[in-house]
Amino acid sequence: MKHNTLARKKFLIEGLVALLVAITPILFYFYKYMPSDIESWSFLGINFTANGFSDVSLAFYYYFNKIVPLLLLIIWFITSKHWWYHAILIPIAMYSFQLFSVLNYDSNKIDENEIMYVIAVTMVVVPIVYFIRVKLVDKHVHGIDLDAMDTELQILKEKEELRKEREKLEQRQKTLAKKM
């Protein structure tokens, strides 16, 4: 019973993700299906304005040019099983900052200053990805298992300590044998 519920839930989530990916071309070109040369548009009781652009369709052009790639990158990030998937955070950050810039549109400059924010994100993500890569290359390519090396070093230290203890005991035996 529990297995069927889990399988059904997984099937539903994967189906929704597949549907979302399938409709992204429609979302990307959604601005073409909107009325042009109007300042506001109401849909399902929500009023959308031009937000500083010349008309609502141009605003939606900019919105969906940022939302669709961002959505696809987020899906890719969540579903990726590769070691380098953290690198996807860099374009996600770029599109996020660009979307924020478009939503807060108050000047004629779009997609210009976001590079500074993306560089900051990159400075964090790249070392993390490189560290993961080095660990995986050491383990799987070169066959270096750091945990196994640590245990071997620990065993060697213990053997050295036991050898020293044995030497001390032998010295004591010799001194006791000389006294008798």
N, C-alpha and C positions, 0 to 999 in steps of 0.2 A: 504494500500500500504506500509506504513512504517513498519507495523507489519510483513508483508511477507518478506521484506528485512532483518529485524532484525532476523527473524526465519531462513532465508536462511543462513545468515552470521554465526549464532550460530551453525547451522547444519554443515556447512563447517568446522568451527574451531574444533568442537567436533569430526568430522570425521577424520580430520588430526591428532588430538591427539590420537585417537583410532588406526589409521594406524601406527603412530610412535611407540606406545606401542606394536602393533602386530609384527612389524619388528625388535624389539630389540633382539630377539634370533639370527636372521640373522646377525645383527650388532655385537653382542657379539662374534660370531664365524667367523667373516669376515676374520680373519688372516689365517684360514685354507684354504681359497680359493685363497690365494695369492701365487705367485711363490716364492719358497724358495731359499735360498742361493744367493740372489742378493742384491746389495748395494743400488740400486735406482729403482723406479717404477713410470711410468708415467700413469696418468689416467685423461682423459678429459683435457689434456694440463697442468695438475698440476704434478710436479715432486716431489715424496716423496723419502726421503733418509732414511738410516738406523738410522741416528741421534745418532750415538755412540753405537748402538746395533749391534749384529753380522749380522743381515740381516733385511730387511724391514718387513717381516712377524712377526718377534719377536717384532719389534717396534710397529706394529699395534696391536699385542697381548696386550702389555702394555697400549697402547692408549685406546683401546676399553674396556679393563677391568676397566678403570676409567670413560670413557665417558658414557657407558650404564647405570651403576648404578646412576651416577650423573644425567643423563637425566630423569630416572624414579623417582628419588627423587624430582627433580625440578617439574615434572608434579604432583606428589603427593602433594607437598607443595602448588602449585598454585590452585589445585582443592579441597583441603581439607577444610571442614567446621567445623572441631572439634576445641575445645578451645585450644588444646595442639599443634596445627600444627607448632608453632614456634620452637618446639623441633626438627623438621625435619631439621632445619638449621644446627644442629651440624653434622650429617653425610654429608650434602651438603658441609659444609666447609671442612670436612675431605677429601672427594673425590676431591674437587676443589684444595686443596693444593697438593694432591697426583698427580693429572693430571698436575699441574704446574711443579712439580718435574720431572715427566716423560718427559714432553715436553722440559724441559731444562736439559736433561740428560747429565751430564759431568763426572760422577763418577759411581762407582759400587753400590752406596747406593740409594735404592729406598724405599719409605715408612718407613723411619726411623725417620726423624726429624719433621715430620708434626704434631706430637702430641702436641708440644709446641704451635703451631698456633691454633690447635683445642681447647686446654685448654683455650686460650684467648677468643675464640668465645663462648665456653661453659660458661665462667664466665659472659658473657653478656646475653646469651639466657636463662639460667636456672632461674635467678631471675625474668626475664620478664614472663616466663611461670608460675613460682610459684605465682607471683602477680596476674596473670589472674585467676589461679586456686582458689586462696583464695577468690577473688571477686565473682567468680561464686558459690563456695561452700557456702559462706555466704548468697548469694542472693537466690539460688535455693534449697539448702539442709536445711540450718538453717532458711530460710525465713527472713533473715535480709536485709532490703533494706536501704542502707545508705542514699539515697536521702530522703526517707520518714522519717528517723530518724532525719535528719537535719531540715526538715520542722517542725517536731514535737518539736524539741528543740527551734526553732525560735518562734513557737507559744507559748510555755511555757515561754520564755523570755518576749514576748510581754504581756502575761497575768500577769506576775510578775510586769512588769513596770506599767501596768494599775492598779493593786492592790495597788501599792505604791502611784500612783497618786490619787487614790480614798481615801486612808488613809490621804494624805496631805489635800485633799479637805475637808474631814470630820473634821480634826483638825482645819482648817480655819473656818469652820462653827461653831464649838464649841467655838472658841475664839471670833468670831463675835457675837454669841449668848450671851456669858458672858458679852461683852461690852454693849450690849443693855439692 
